[in-house]
Amino acid sequence: MQGKVRVIVLGLIRSGDRIFVSECEDPVKQDTFYRALGGGIEFGEHSIDALQREFQEEIKAELTNIKYLACLENLFIFNGQAGHELIQLYQCEFVDPKFYGLESLAFADGEWVFTALWMPIERFRSGELRLVPDKFIDYCEG
C-alpha cells in the first residue's frame, strides 16, 4: 500500500530559553515526544494562513511577527504506521501575553488530546527529551 506525503505547517515560538510545544505519545511504542503546534495545510490554502488557522482552532491563539524559516522533510513511524511530511516552518509570537505565562494547556485535535507547554530548549538539545522532527532543534536557538 502506498502512503501519501502530508504537507503541514508548524510554528516555532520561543520565550527566552524555552519553546512552546505539544506533548505527544505514540500508543504503540509507548514513547513520549514533543512537537511544535500546527497542522495540515488544506488545498488552496497558503501555509501562513494554515498556521494562523491551526493555532486559532487548537488553542484559540492569535499570532504575530510571523517569519518563514524553512521547509523540513520528516519520515517517521507513528501509531504503527509509516508517515511522510513536508513541513513549512515559521517562527512566530503570541499576540496575547497570557500564553507566555501558561504552565500547560490541554487541547484536542480530532480524536487525539494533547498538552501544550513551555519546555527548556536544553532538555531537547541534551537528548533528555525528544523533539520531532529531529532537524527542528537546529532552528530553536535565537
N, CA, C and O atoms as a GROMACS GRO file, in nm:
protein
  568
    1MET      N    1   0.084  -0.118   0.000
    1MET     CA    2   0.000   0.000   0.000
    1MET      C    3   0.089   0.124   0.000
    1MET      O    4   0.184   0.134   0.077
    2GLN      N    5   0.056   0.216  -0.085
    2GLN     CA    6   0.136   0.338  -0.096
    2GLN      C    7   0.072   0.448  -0.012
    2GLN      O    8  -0.049   0.472  -0.021
    3GLY      N    9   0.153   0.516   0.069
    3GLY     CA   10   0.104   0.625   0.151
    3GLY      C   11   0.108   0.756   0.075
    3GLY      O   12   0.143   0.761  -0.043
    4LYS      N   13   0.073   0.862   0.145
    4LYS     CA   14   0.076   0.995   0.086
    4LYS      C   15   0.167   1.085   0.167
    4LYS      O   16   0.184   1.066   0.287
    5VAL      N   17   0.225   1.182   0.100
    5VAL     CA   18   0.304   1.283   0.168
    5VAL      C   19   0.206   1.387   0.220
    5VAL      O   20   0.122   1.438   0.146
    6ARG      N   21   0.216   1.417   0.347
    6ARG     CA   22   0.129   1.516   0.410
    6ARG      C   23   0.205   1.648   0.420
    6ARG      O   24   0.320   1.649   0.464
    7VAL      N   25   0.143   1.758   0.380
    7VAL     CA   26   0.205   1.889   0.388
    7VAL      C   27   0.145   1.960   0.510
    7VAL      O   28   0.024   1.980   0.519
    8ILE      N   29   0.234   1.998   0.603
    8ILE     CA   30   0.188   2.061   0.726
    8ILE      C   31   0.266   2.190   0.751
    8ILE      O   32   0.363   2.221   0.682
    9VAL      N   33   0.219   2.263   0.851
    9VAL     CA   34   0.285   2.386   0.893
    9VAL      C   35   0.302   2.380   1.045
    9VAL      O   36   0.213   2.336   1.117
   10LEU      N   37   0.419   2.424   1.092
   10LEU     CA   38   0.446   2.430   1.236
   10LEU      C   39   0.494   2.569   1.273
   10LEU      O   40   0.560   2.637   1.194
   11GLY      N   41   0.460   2.611   1.394
   11GLY     CA   42   0.501   2.741   1.445
   11GLY      C   43   0.601   2.728   1.559
   11GLY      O   44   0.570   2.669   1.662
   12LEU      N   45   0.719   2.782   1.539
   12LEU     CA   46   0.821   2.784   1.644
   12LEU      C   47   0.804   2.912   1.725
   12LEU      O   48   0.822   3.022   1.673
   13ILE      N   49   0.769   2.895   1.853
   13ILE     CA   50   0.753   3.010   1.942
   13ILE      C   51   0.851   2.994   2.056
   13ILE      O   52   0.849   2.895   2.129
   14ARG      N   53   0.938   3.094   2.071
   14ARG     CA   54   1.040   3.094   2.177
   14ARG      C   55   1.007   3.202   2.280
   14ARG      O   56   0.946   3.304   2.249
   15SER      N   57   1.051   3.176   2.401
   15SER     CA   58   1.048   3.275   2.508
   15SER      C   59   1.171   3.249   2.593
   15SER      O   60   1.174   3.155   2.673
   16GLY      N   61   1.272   3.332   2.575
   16GLY     CA   62   1.399   3.309   2.645
   16GLY      C   63   1.460   3.178   2.600
   16GLY      O   64   1.485   3.158   2.481
   17ASP      N   65   1.485   3.089   2.696
   17ASP     CA   66   1.546   2.960   2.664
   17ASP      C   67   1.443   2.847   2.652
   17ASP      O   68   1.477   2.729   2.662
   18ARG      N   69   1.315   2.886   2.631
   18ARG     CA   70   1.208   2.787   2.621
   18ARG      C   71   1.140   2.793   2.484
   18ARG      O   72   1.144   2.896   2.416
   19ILE      N   73   1.079   2.680   2.445
   19ILE     CA   74   0.994   2.678   2.326
   19ILE      C   75   0.858   2.621   2.364
   19ILE      O   76   0.846   2.543   2.458
   20PHE      N   77   0.756   2.662   2.289
   20PHE     CA   78   0.619   2.617   2.313
   20PHE      C   79   0.592   2.495   2.226
   20PHE      O   80   0.600   2.503   2.103
   21VAL      N   81   0.562   2.382   2.289
   21VAL     CA   82   0.546   2.256   2.218
   21VAL      C   83   0.424   2.180   2.270
   21VAL      O   84   0.371   2.212   2.376
   22SER      N   85   0.383   2.080   2.195
   22SER     CA   86   0.280   1.989   2.243
   22SER      C   87   0.346   1.857   2.282
   22SER      O   88   0.437   1.809   2.214
   23GLU      N   89   0.299   1.801   2.391
   23GLU     CA   90   0.348   1.672   2.439
   23GLU      C   91   0.261   1.564   2.377
   23GLU      O   92   0.138   1.569   2.388
   24CYS      N   93   0.323   1.468   2.312
   24CYS     CA   94   0.250   1.364   2.240
   24CYS      C   95   0.300   1.227   2.285
   24CYS      O   96   0.411   1.214   2.336
   25GLU      N   97   0.216   1.126   2.266
   25GLU     CA   98   0.259   0.990   2.296
   25GLU      C   99   0.220   0.899   2.182
   25GLU      O  100   0.108   0.905   2.131
   26ASP      N  101   0.314   0.815   2.143
   26ASP     CA  102   0.287   0.711   2.044
   26ASP      C  103   0.231   0.592   2.122
   26ASP      O  104   0.305   0.531   2.200
   27PRO      N  105   0.104   0.557   2.102
   27PRO     CA  106   0.043   0.449   2.182
   27PRO      C  107   0.104   0.312   2.154
   27PRO      O  108   0.102   0.226   2.242
   28VAL      N  109   0.157   0.290   2.035
   28VAL     CA  110   0.217   0.161   2.002
   28VAL      C  111   0.353   0.148   2.069
   28VAL      O  112   0.382   0.047   2.134
   29LYS      N  113   0.437   0.250   2.053
   29LYS     CA  114   0.572   0.247   2.111
   29LYS      C  115   0.572   0.284   2.259
   29LYS      O  116   0.670   0.260   2.329
   30GLN      N  117   0.462   0.343   2.306
   30GLN     CA  118   0.453   0.400   2.441
   30GLN      C  119   0.572   0.492   2.466
   30GLN      O  120   0.644   0.480   2.565
   31ASP      N  121   0.588   0.584   2.371
   31ASP     CA  122   0.700   0.676   2.368
   31ASP      C  123   0.647   0.819   2.370
   31ASP      O  124   0.559   0.853   2.292
   32THR      N  125   0.700   0.902   2.459
   32THR     CA  126   0.661   1.042   2.465
   32THR      C  127   0.758   1.124   2.381
   32THR      O  128   0.879   1.104   2.385
   33PHE      N  129   0.702   1.218   2.304
   33PHE     CA  130   0.782   1.309   2.223
   33PHE      C  131   0.713   1.444   2.220
   33PHE      O  132   0.600   1.459   2.264
   34TYR      N  133   0.783   1.542   2.166
   34TYR     CA  134   0.732   1.679   2.164
   34TYR      C  135   0.740   1.734   2.022
   34TYR      O  136   0.830   1.699   1.945
   35ARG      N  137   0.644   1.820   1.988
   35ARG     CA  138   0.639   1.880   1.855
   35ARG      C  139   0.578   2.019   1.867
   35ARG      O  140   0.491   2.043   1.951
   36ALA      N  141   0.622   2.109   1.783
   36ALA     CA  142   0.562   2.242   1.779
   36ALA      C  143   0.417   2.229   1.734
   36ALA      O  144   0.380   2.132   1.668
   37LEU      N  145   0.336   2.327   1.768
   37LEU     CA  146   0.197   2.326   1.727
   37LEU      C  147   0.182   2.364   1.581
   37LEU      O  148   0.266   2.435   1.525
   38GLY      N  149   0.078   2.315   1.521
   38GLY     CA  150   0.048   2.342   1.381
   38GLY      C  151  -0.043   2.233   1.329
   38GLY      O  152  -0.113   2.168   1.406
   39GLY      N  153  -0.041   2.212   1.198
   39GLY     CA  154  -0.126   2.108   1.141
   39GLY      C  155  -0.125   2.112   0.990
   39GLY      O  156  -0.040   2.174   0.927
   40GLY      N  157  -0.223   2.043   0.933
   40GLY     CA  158  -0.231   2.026   0.790
   40GLY      C  159  -0.266   2.152   0.713
   40GLY      O  160  -0.343   2.236   0.760
   41ILE      N  161  -0.208   2.164   0.595
   41ILE     CA  162  -0.240   2.273   0.504
   41ILE      C  163  -0.346   2.220   0.408
   41ILE      O  164  -0.326   2.117   0.344
   42GLU      N  165  -0.457   2.290   0.399
   42GLU     CA  166  -0.565   2.247   0.311
   42GLU      C  167  -0.537   2.290   0.167
   42GLU      O  168  -0.466   2.387   0.143
   43PHE      N  169  -0.595   2.218   0.072
   43PHE     CA  170  -0.578   2.251  -0.069
   43PHE      C  171  -0.623   2.394  -0.093
   43PHE      O  172  -0.731   2.434  -0.050
   44GLY      N  173  -0.539   2.472  -0.161
   44GLY     CA  174  -0.571   2.611  -0.193
   44GLY      C  175  -0.542   2.709  -0.081
   44GLY      O  176  -0.569   2.828  -0.096
   45GLU      N  177  -0.488   2.662   0.031
   45GLU     CA  178  -0.460   2.746   0.147
   45GLU      C  179  -0.310   2.776   0.153
   45GLU      O  180  -0.228   2.685   0.140
   46HIS      N  181  -0.274   2.901   0.171
   46HIS     CA  182  -0.134   2.935   0.191
   46HIS      C  183  -0.089   2.885   0.328
   46HIS      O  184  -0.168   2.882   0.423
   47SER      N  185   0.037   2.845   0.338
   47SER     CA  186   0.085   2.788   0.463
   47SER      C  187   0.075   2.885   0.580
   47SER      O  188   0.047   2.843   0.693
   48ILE      N  189   0.098   3.013   0.557
   48ILE     CA  190   0.089   3.111   0.666
   48ILE      C  191  -0.055   3.121   0.718
   48ILE      O  192  -0.078   3.140   0.837
   49ASP      N  193  -0.152   3.109   0.627
   49ASP     CA  194  -0.293   3.111   0.667
   49ASP      C  195  -0.328   2.984   0.745
   49ASP      O  196  -0.405   2.990   0.841
   50ALA      N  197  -0.272   2.871   0.703
   50ALA     CA  198  -0.294   2.745   0.775
   50ALA      C  199  -0.237   2.753   0.917
   50ALA      O  200  -0.298   2.705   1.012
   51LEU      N  201  -0.120   2.815   0.930
   51LEU     CA  202  -0.058   2.832   1.061
   51LEU      C  203  -0.151   2.910   1.154
   51LEU      O  204  -0.176   2.868   1.267
   52GLN      N  205  -0.201   3.022   1.106
   52GLN     CA  206  -0.290   3.104   1.187
   52GLN      C  207  -0.420   3.030   1.220
   52GLN      O  208  -0.469   3.039   1.333
   53ARG      N  209  -0.475   2.959   1.123
   53ARG     CA  210  -0.598   2.882   1.145
   53ARG      C  211  -0.576   2.772   1.249
   53ARG      O  212  -0.657   2.755   1.340
   54GLU      N  213  -0.466   2.699   1.236
   54GLU     CA  214  -0.440   2.589   1.329
   54GLU      C  215  -0.425   2.638   1.473
   54GLU      O  216  -0.479   2.576   1.565
   55PHE      N  217  -0.352   2.746   1.494
   55PHE     CA  218  -0.337   2.799   1.630
   55PHE      C  219  -0.472   2.849   1.685
   55PHE      O  220  -0.498   2.836   1.805
   56GLN      N  221  -0.555   2.905   1.598
   56GLN     CA  222  -0.687   2.950   1.641
   56GLN      C  223  -0.775   2.830   1.677
   56GLN      O  224  -0.842   2.831   1.780
   57GLU      N  225  -0.773   2.727   1.593
   57GLU     CA  226  -0.855   2.609   1.619
   57GLU      C  227  -0.808   2.532   1.742
   57GLU      O  228  -0.890   2.488   1.823
   58GLU      N  229  -0.679   2.516   1.757
   58GLU     CA  230  -0.626   2.431   1.863
   58GLU      C  231  -0.626   2.498   2.000
   58GLU      O  232  -0.671   2.439   2.098
   59ILE      N  233  -0.577   2.621   2.007
   59ILE     CA  234  -0.565   2.684   2.140
   59ILE      C  235  -0.623   2.826   2.146
   59ILE      O  236  -0.600   2.898   2.244
   60LYS      N  237  -0.698   2.866   2.044
   60LYS     CA  238  -0.762   2.999   2.041
   60LYS      C  239  -0.660   3.111   2.055
   60LYS      O  240  -0.682   3.208   2.128
   61ALA      N  241  -0.547   3.098   1.983
   61ALA     CA  242  -0.440   3.197   1.992
   61ALA      C  243  -0.419   3.267   1.858
   61ALA      O  244  -0.425   3.206   1.752
   62GLU      N  245  -0.395   3.398   1.867
   62GLU     CA  246  -0.358   3.478   1.751
   62GLU      C  247  -0.206   3.490   1.749
   62GLU      O  248  -0.141   3.496   1.853
   63LEU      N  249  -0.150   3.493   1.627
   63LEU     CA  250  -0.005   3.501   1.611
   63LEU      C  251   0.036   3.633   1.547
   63LEU      O  252  -0.042   3.696   1.475
   64THR      N  253   0.160   3.673   1.574
   64THR     CA  254   0.215   3.794   1.515
   64THR      C  255   0.364   3.770   1.486
   64THR      O  256   0.420   3.668   1.524
   65ASN      N  257   0.426   3.867   1.417
   65ASN     CA  258   0.569   3.858   1.383
   65ASN      C  259   0.603   3.722   1.320
   65ASN      O  260   0.700   3.657   1.360
   66ILE      N  261   0.524   3.681   1.224
   66ILE     CA  262   0.540   3.551   1.160
   66ILE      C  263   0.646   3.562   1.050
   66ILE      O  264   0.636   3.645   0.960
   67LYS      N  265   0.748   3.476   1.061
   67LYS     CA  266   0.858   3.476   0.964
   67LYS      C  267   0.886   3.334   0.919
   67LYS      O  268   0.898   3.242   1.000
   68TYR      N  269   0.897   3.316   0.788
   68TYR     CA  270   0.926   3.185   0.732
   68TYR      C  271   1.070   3.146   0.763
   68TYR      O  272   1.162   3.227   0.748
   69LEU      N  273   1.090   3.020   0.806
   69LEU     CA  274   1.223   2.970   0.838
   69LEU      C  275   1.274   2.868   0.738
   69LEU      O  276   1.385   2.882   0.686
   70ALA      N  277   1.195   2.764   0.710
   70ALA     CA  278   1.247   2.654   0.629
   70ALA      C  279   1.136   2.557   0.592
   70ALA      O  280   1.025   2.562   0.643
   71CYS      N  281   1.173   2.467   0.500
   71CYS     CA  282   1.090   2.350   0.469
   71CYS      C  283   1.170   2.228   0.516
   71CYS      O  284   1.284   2.208   0.475
   72LEU      N  285   1.110   2.148   0.602
   72LEU     CA  286   1.174   2.028   0.655
   72LEU      C  287   1.100   1.904   0.603
   72LEU      O  288   0.979   1.909   0.579
   73GLU      N  289   1.172   1.796   0.587
   73GLU     CA  290   1.110   1.670   0.548
   73GLU      C  291   1.122   1.573   0.664
   73GLU      O  292   1.228   1.562   0.726
   74ASN      N  293   1.013   1.504   0.693
   74ASN     CA  294   1.009   1.416   0.809
   74ASN      C  295   0.952   1.279   0.768
   74ASN      O  296   0.838   1.269   0.725
   75LEU      N  297   1.034   1.175   0.782
   75LEU     CA  298   0.991   1.037   0.763
   75LEU      C  299   0.989   0.972   0.901
   75LEU      O  300   1.086   0.982   0.975
   76PHE      N  301   0.878   0.907   0.936
   76PHE     CA  302   0.863   0.858   1.073
   76PHE      C  303   0.765   0.742   1.079
   76PHE      O  304   0.697   0.711   0.981
   77ILE      N  305   0.759   0.677   1.196
   77ILE     CA  306   0.659   0.576   1.227
   77ILE      C  307   0.583   0.627   1.348
   77ILE      O  308   0.643   0.657   1.452
   78PHE      N  309   0.450   0.638   1.337
   78PHE     CA  310   0.365   0.679   1.448
   78PHE      C  311   0.244   0.588   1.453
   78PHE      O  312   0.179   0.564   1.351
   79ASN      N  313   0.213   0.538   1.571
   79ASN     CA  314   0.098   0.452   1.591
   79ASN      C  315   0.105   0.330   1.498
   79ASN      O  316   0.002   0.281   1.450
   80GLY      N  317   0.226   0.283   1.473
   80GLY     CA  318   0.246   0.166   1.389
   80GLY      C  319   0.238   0.190   1.240
   80GLY      O  320   0.245   0.095   1.161
   81GLN      N  321   0.222   0.316   1.198
   81GLN     CA  322   0.206   0.350   1.057
   81GLN      C  323   0.321   0.439   1.011
   81GLN      O  324   0.365   0.528   1.084
   82ALA      N  325   0.369   0.413   0.889
   82ALA     CA  326   0.473   0.500   0.831
   82ALA      C  327   0.411   0.633   0.793
   82ALA      O  328   0.298   0.639   0.743
   83GLY      N  329   0.485   0.740   0.818
   83GLY     CA  330   0.440   0.874   0.782
   83GLY      C  331   0.548   0.949   0.707
   83GLY      O  332   0.667   0.922   0.723
   84HIS      N  333   0.506   1.044   0.625
   84HIS     CA  334   0.597   1.128   0.548
   84HIS      C  335   0.536   1.266   0.542
   84HIS      O  336   0.426   1.284   0.489
   85GLU      N  337   0.608   1.365   0.595
   85GLU     CA  338   0.559   1.503   0.599
   85GLU      C  339   0.658   1.597   0.535
   85GLU      O  340   0.779   1.579   0.545
   86LEU      N  341   0.604   1.697   0.469
   86LEU     CA  342   0.680   1.816   0.430
   86LEU      C  343   0.628   1.926   0.521
   86LEU      O  344   0.508   1.953   0.525
   87ILE      N  345   0.720   1.990   0.592
   87ILE     CA  346   0.682   2.087   0.696
   87ILE      C  347   0.726   2.227   0.657
   87ILE      O  348   0.844   2.252   0.632
   88GLN      N  349   0.630   2.317   0.650
   88GLN     CA  350   0.659   2.459   0.634
   88GLN      C  351   0.675   2.514   0.776
   88GLN      O  352   0.579   2.515   0.853
   89LEU      N  353   0.794   2.558   0.809
   89LEU     CA  354   0.826   2.601   0.944
   89LEU      C  355   0.833   2.753   0.952
   89LEU      O  356   0.904   2.817   0.873
   90TYR      N  357   0.760   2.810   1.046
   90TYR     CA  358   0.759   2.954   1.070
   90TYR      C  359   0.798   2.984   1.214
   90TYR      O  360   0.767   2.907   1.305
   91GLN      N  361   0.867   3.093   1.233
   91GLN     CA  362   0.891   3.148   1.366
   91GLN      C  363   0.779   3.249   1.389
   91GLN      O  364   0.744   3.323   1.297
   92CYS      N  365   0.724   3.253   1.509
   92CYS     CA  366   0.615   3.346   1.536
   92CYS      C  367   0.607   3.376   1.686
   92CYS      O  368   0.681   3.319   1.766
   93GLU      N  369   0.517   3.466   1.719
   93GLU     CA  370   0.494   3.505   1.858
   93GLU      C  371   0.345   3.509   1.885
   93GLU      O  372   0.264   3.523   1.793
   94PHE      N  373   0.309   3.496   2.011
   94PHE     CA  374   0.169   3.511   2.052
   94PHE      C  375   0.134   3.659   2.061
   94PHE      O  376   0.216   3.740   2.106
   95VAL      N  377   0.014   3.695   2.018
   95VAL     CA  378  -0.036   3.831   2.035
   95VAL      C  379  -0.066   3.855   2.183
   95VAL      O  380  -0.028   3.957   2.240
   96ASP      N  381  -0.137   3.760   2.245
   96ASP     CA  382  -0.180   3.773   2.384
   96ASP      C  383  -0.067   3.726   2.477
   96ASP      O  384  -0.027   3.610   2.472
   97PRO      N  385  -0.016   3.816   2.562
   97PRO     CA  386   0.094   3.778   2.651
   97PRO      C  387   0.059   3.669   2.753
   97PRO      O  388   0.149   3.610   2.813
   98LYS      N  389  -0.070   3.642   2.774
   98LYS     CA  390  -0.109   3.538   2.871
   98LYS      C  391  -0.050   3.402   2.836
   98LYS      O  392  -0.025   3.320   2.925
   99PHE      N  393  -0.028   3.377   2.706
   99PHE     CA  394   0.025   3.247   2.665
   99PHE      C  395   0.168   3.225   2.714
   99PHE      O  396   0.210   3.111   2.732
  100TYR      N  397   0.241   3.332   2.735
  100TYR     CA  398   0.379   3.319   2.781
  100TYR      C  399   0.387   3.280   2.928
  100TYR      O  400   0.491   3.233   2.974
  101GLY      N  401   0.279   3.298   3.003
  101GLY     CA  402   0.277   3.262   3.144
  101GLY      C  403   0.209   3.129   3.173
  101GLY      O  404   0.201   3.088   3.289
  102LEU      N  405   0.160   3.061   3.071
  102LEU     CA  406   0.090   2.934   3.091
  102LEU      C  407   0.185   2.825   3.141
  102LEU      O  408   0.300   2.815   3.097
  103GLU      N  409   0.135   2.745   3.233
  103GLU     CA  410   0.210   2.627   3.274
  103GLU      C  411   0.184   2.515   3.174
  103GLU      O  412   0.278   2.450   3.127
  104SER      N  413   0.056   2.492   3.143
  104SER     CA  414   0.020   2.393   3.042
  104SER      C  415  -0.122   2.422   2.994
  104SER      O  416  -0.198   2.494   3.058
  105LEU      N  417  -0.155   2.365   2.879
  105LEU     CA  418  -0.285   2.389   2.817
  105LEU      C  419  -0.325   2.263   2.741
  105LEU      O  420  -0.256   2.223   2.646
  106ALA      N  421  -0.436   2.200   2.781
  106ALA     CA  422  -0.485   2.081   2.711
  106ALA      C  423  -0.567   2.124   2.590
  106ALA      O  424  -0.643   2.220   2.598
  107PHE      N  425  -0.551   2.052   2.478
  107PHE     CA  426  -0.632   2.081   2.359
  107PHE      C  427  -0.654   1.952   2.281
  107PHE      O  428  -0.576   1.857   2.291
  108ALA      N  429  -0.760   1.950   2.203
  108ALA     CA  430  -0.793   1.833   2.122
  108ALA      C  431  -0.767   1.865   1.975
  108ALA      O  432  -0.788   1.977   1.929
  109ASP      N  433  -0.720   1.763   1.904
  109ASP     CA  434  -0.703   1.772   1.759
  109ASP      C  435  -0.761   1.643   1.703
  109ASP      O  436  -0.694   1.540   1.700
  110GLY      N  437  -0.884   1.651   1.658
  110GLY     CA  438  -0.954   1.530   1.615
  110GLY      C  439  -0.977   1.440   1.735
  110GLY      O  440  -1.031   1.484   1.837
  111GLU      N  441  -0.938   1.313   1.722
  111GLU     CA  442  -0.958   1.217   1.831
  111GLU      C  443  -0.847   1.221   1.935
  111GLU      O  444  -0.858   1.156   2.039
  112TRP      N  445  -0.741   1.294   1.909
  112TRP     CA  446  -0.625   1.299   1.997
  112TRP      C  447  -0.634   1.418   2.092
  112TRP      O  448  -0.681   1.526   2.054
  113VAL      N  449  -0.589   1.398   2.216
  113VAL     CA  450  -0.581   1.506   2.314
  113VAL      C  451  -0.434   1.527   2.347
  113VAL      O  452  -0.361   1.432   2.376
  114PHE      N  453  -0.392   1.652   2.343
  114PHE     CA  454  -0.252   1.688   2.367
  114PHE      C  455  -0.244   1.790   2.479
  114PHE      O  456  -0.343   1.851   2.518
  115THR      N  457  -0.122   1.807   2.530
  115THR     CA  458  -0.093   1.913   2.626
  115THR      C  459   0.013   2.002   2.565
  115THR      O  460   0.120   1.955   2.524
  116ALA      N  461  -0.015   2.132   2.559
  116ALA     CA  462   0.084   2.229   2.513
  116ALA      C  463   0.151   2.288   2.636
  116ALA      O  464   0.085   2.316   2.736
  117LEU      N  465   0.282   2.308   2.627
  117LEU     CA  466   0.356   2.362   2.741
  117LEU      C  467   0.489   2.420   2.695
  117LEU      O  468   0.536   2.394   2.584
  118TRP      N  469   0.548   2.498   2.782
  118TRP     CA  470   0.681   2.554   2.758
  118TRP      C  471   0.785   2.457   2.809
  118TRP      O  472   0.775   2.407   2.922
  119MET      N  473   0.884   2.429   2.726
  119MET     CA  474   0.992   2.338   2.766
  119MET      C  475   1.127   2.404   2.737
  119MET      O  476   1.143   2.469   2.634
  120PRO      N  477   1.223   2.387   2.828
  120PRO     CA  478   1.357   2.440   2.803
  120PRO      C  479   1.422   2.373   2.682
  120PRO      O  480   1.420   2.250   2.668
  121ILE      N  481   1.479   2.452   2.595
  121ILE     CA  482   1.545   2.401   2.475
  121ILE      C  483   1.656   2.302   2.513
  121ILE      O  484   1.678   2.204   2.442
  122GLU      N  485   1.724   2.327   2.621
  122GLU     CA  486   1.837   2.242   2.663
  122GLU      C  487   1.794   2.098   2.688
  122GLU      O  488   1.874   2.006   2.666
  123ARG      N  489   1.671   2.075   2.732
  123ARG     CA  490   1.624   1.938   2.756
  123ARG      C  491   1.615   1.858   2.626
  123ARG      O  492   1.628   1.736   2.626
  124PHE      N  493   1.593   1.928   2.514
  124PHE     CA  494   1.592   1.862   2.384
  124PHE      C  495   1.735   1.850   2.330
  124PHE      O  496   1.774   1.746   2.276
  125ARG      N  497   1.811   1.957   2.345
  125ARG     CA  498   1.948   1.959   2.295
  125ARG      C  499   2.031   1.849   2.362
  125ARG      O  500   2.115   1.786   2.297
  126SER      N  501   2.009   1.824   2.491
  126SER     CA  502   2.085   1.723   2.566
  126SER      C  503   2.041   1.581   2.535
  126SER      O  504   2.111   1.485   2.568
  127GLY      N  505   1.924   1.566   2.471
  127GLY     CA  506   1.873   1.432   2.442
  127GLY      C  507   1.784   1.376   2.552
  127GLY      O  508   1.733   1.265   2.540
  128GLU      N  509   1.765   1.453   2.659
  128GLU     CA  510   1.678   1.408   2.768
  128GLU      C  511   1.535   1.388   2.717
  128GLU      O  512   1.470   1.289   2.752
  129LEU      N  513   1.488   1.481   2.634
  129LEU     CA  514   1.355   1.472   2.573
  129LEU      C  515   1.371   1.473   2.422
  129LEU      O  516   1.470   1.524   2.369
  130ARG      N  517   1.272   1.415   2.352
  130ARG     CA  518   1.278   1.404   2.206
  130ARG      C  519   1.185   1.505   2.141
  130ARG      O  520   1.065   1.509   2.168
  131LEU      N  521   1.243   1.588   2.053
  131LEU     CA  522   1.170   1.688   1.976
  131LEU      C  523   1.167   1.641   1.832
  131LEU      O  524   1.270   1.604   1.776
  132VAL      N  525   1.048   1.642   1.770
  132VAL     CA  526   1.036   1.597   1.631
  132VAL      C  527   0.982   1.709   1.543
  132VAL      O  528   0.904   1.793   1.589
  133PRO      N  529   1.024   1.710   1.417
  133PRO     CA  530   1.126   1.624   1.358
  133PRO      C  531   1.265   1.659   1.412
  133PRO      O  532   1.284   1.766   1.470
  134ASP      N  533   1.360   1.569   1.394
  134ASP     CA  534   1.494   1.585   1.451
  134ASP      C  535   1.559   1.718   1.413
  134ASP      O  536   1.623   1.782   1.496
  135LYS      N  537   1.544   1.759   1.289
  135LYS     CA  538   1.608   1.883   1.240
  135LYS      C  539   1.547   2.010   1.299
  135LYS      O  540   1.605   2.117   1.286
  136PHE      N  541   1.432   1.998   1.365
  136PHE     CA  542   1.365   2.115   1.422
  136PHE      C  543   1.455   2.186   1.524
  136PHE      O  544   1.453   2.309   1.532
  137ILE      N  545   1.531   2.111   1.601
  137ILE     CA  546   1.617   2.167   1.705
  137ILE      C  547   1.716   2.268   1.649
  137ILE      O  548   1.758   2.360   1.720
  138ASP      N  549   1.755   2.252   1.522
  138ASP     CA  550   1.851   2.343   1.460
  138ASP      C  551   1.797   2.486   1.450
  138ASP      O  552   1.875   2.581   1.436
  139TYR      N  553   1.667   2.503   1.458
  139TYR     CA  554   1.605   2.635   1.444
  139TYR      C  555   1.564   2.696   1.578
  139TYR      O  556   1.509   2.806   1.582
  140CYS      N  557   1.590   2.625   1.688
  140CYS     CA  558   1.542   2.669   1.819
  140CYS      C  559   1.630   2.770   1.889
  140CYS      O  560   1.584   2.837   1.982
  141GLU      N  561   1.752   2.784   1.848
  141GLU     CA  562   1.840   2.882   1.914
  141GLU      C  563   1.816   3.020   1.855
  141GLU      O  564   1.791   3.034   1.736
  142GLY      N  565   1.824   3.119   1.938
  142GLY     CA  566   1.793   3.256   1.898
  142GLY      C  567   1.896   3.324   1.814
  142GLY      O  568   1.878   3.440   1.776
   0.00000   0.00000   0.00000
